[in-house]
Amino acid sequence: MKEPLIALIAIICNTGAQLAMKYAGREQQAAKAFAAWLSPWLLFAVALYGISFLLTVRVFAVNPLSVASPTMAGCTFLLITLASGLLLNEGLGYQKMAGISLIFIGIVMLTRN
């Protein structure tokens, strides 16, 4: 893949945005209606998604879409699953680990020429 560092930063921003949305959702349950929309976590998630979007446009421009899109999505799935287990104490059972392994194998197969 061309420009892998840009792709990696986009993936990390996307993952960070999803984690920030999770934290914003937790705050939203405790806050009143309008105040929840001004949550720093939610604003941070929007900013990260914006950065991820712009970087993803660049990655898609210089790579075949049939490789770049599934690779980036798969890597995001991997990071979200791992981050959820480590940061949010969500379970990482055998089924999730097997799924992560299959996604990883698929990514390797897609990126090989």
C-alpha positions in Angstrom: 0.0 0.0 0.0 1.3 3.5 -0.9 1.5 6.0 1.9 1.1 3.5 4.8 1.8 6.1 7.4 -1.1 8.2 6.3 -3.3 5.1 6.3 -2.1 4.2 9.8 -2.8 7.7 11.2 -6.3 7.6 9.6 -7.0 4.3 11.2 -5.8 5.5 14.6 -8.0 8.6 14.3 -11.0 6.5 13.4 -10.4 4.2 16.3 -9.9 7.1 18.7 -13.1 8.7 17.4 -15.1 5.5 18.1 -13.6 5.3 21.6 -14.4 9.0 22.3 -18.0 8.4 21.2 -18.2 5.5 23.7 -17.1 7.9 26.5 -19.4 10.6 25.2 -22.3 8.1 25.3 -21.5 7.3 29.0 -21.5 11.0 29.8 -24.7 11.5 27.9 -26.6 9.1 30.1 -25.7 11.2 33.1 -26.1 14.7 31.6 -29.1 16.7 30.6 -30.2 16.8 26.9 -28.4 19.8 25.4 -25.4 19.6 27.6 -24.6 16.2 26.3 -24.2 17.5 22.7 -21.4 19.8 24.0 -19.5 17.0 25.6 -15.7 17.4 25.1 -15.6 13.7 24.2 -18.2 14.1 21.5 -16.4 17.2 20.0 -13.1 15.3 20.1 -14.8 12.3 18.3 -16.0 14.7 15.5 -12.6 16.2 15.1 -10.9 12.8 14.9 -13.5 11.6 12.4 -12.8 14.7 10.3 -9.1 14.1 10.3 -9.6 10.4 9.5 -11.9 11.3 6.6 -9.4 13.7 5.0 -6.5 11.2 5.4 -8.7 8.4 4.0 -9.4 10.5 0.9 -5.7 10.7 0.3 -5.1 7.0 0.9 -8.0 6.1 -1.5 -6.6 8.5 -4.1 -3.2 6.7 -4.3 -4.2 3.1 -3.8 -6.7 0.6 -5.4 -9.9 1.0 -3.5 -10.4 -2.8 -3.5 -7.3 -3.0 -1.3 -7.3 0.2 0.6 -10.9 0.2 1.9 -11.0 -3.4 3.3 -7.5 -3.1 4.7 -8.3 0.1 6.6 -11.6 -1.2 7.7 -10.1 -4.5 8.9 -7.3 -2.7 10.8 -9.9 -0.5 12.4 -11.8 -3.6 13.5 -8.7 -5.0 15.0 -7.8 -1.9 16.9 -11.3 -1.3 18.2 -11.5 -4.9 19.5 -8.2 -4.7 21.2 -8.8 -1.2 22.6 -12.2 -2.2 23.8 -10.7 -5.1 25.7 -7.8 -3.1 27.1 -9.4 0.3 27.8 -13.0 -0.5 28.4 -12.6 -3.9 30.0 -14.8 -5.6 27.4 -14.2 -9.3 27.1 -11.7 -10.7 24.6 -12.9 -14.3 24.4 -11.8 -17.0 22.0 -14.4 -16.2 19.4 -13.3 -12.5 19.3 -9.6 -13.6 19.1 -10.5 -16.1 16.3 -12.3 -13.3 14.4 -9.4 -11.0 14.8 -7.1 -13.7 13.5 -9.3 -14.2 10.4 -9.5 -10.5 9.7 -5.7 -10.3 10.0 -5.2 -13.2 7.6 -7.6 -11.6 5.2 -5.8 -8.3 5.3 -2.5 -10.1 4.6 -4.0 -11.9 1.7 -5.5 -8.7 0.2 -2.3 -6.7 0.4 -0.1 -9.4 -1.2 0.6 -9.1 -4.9 
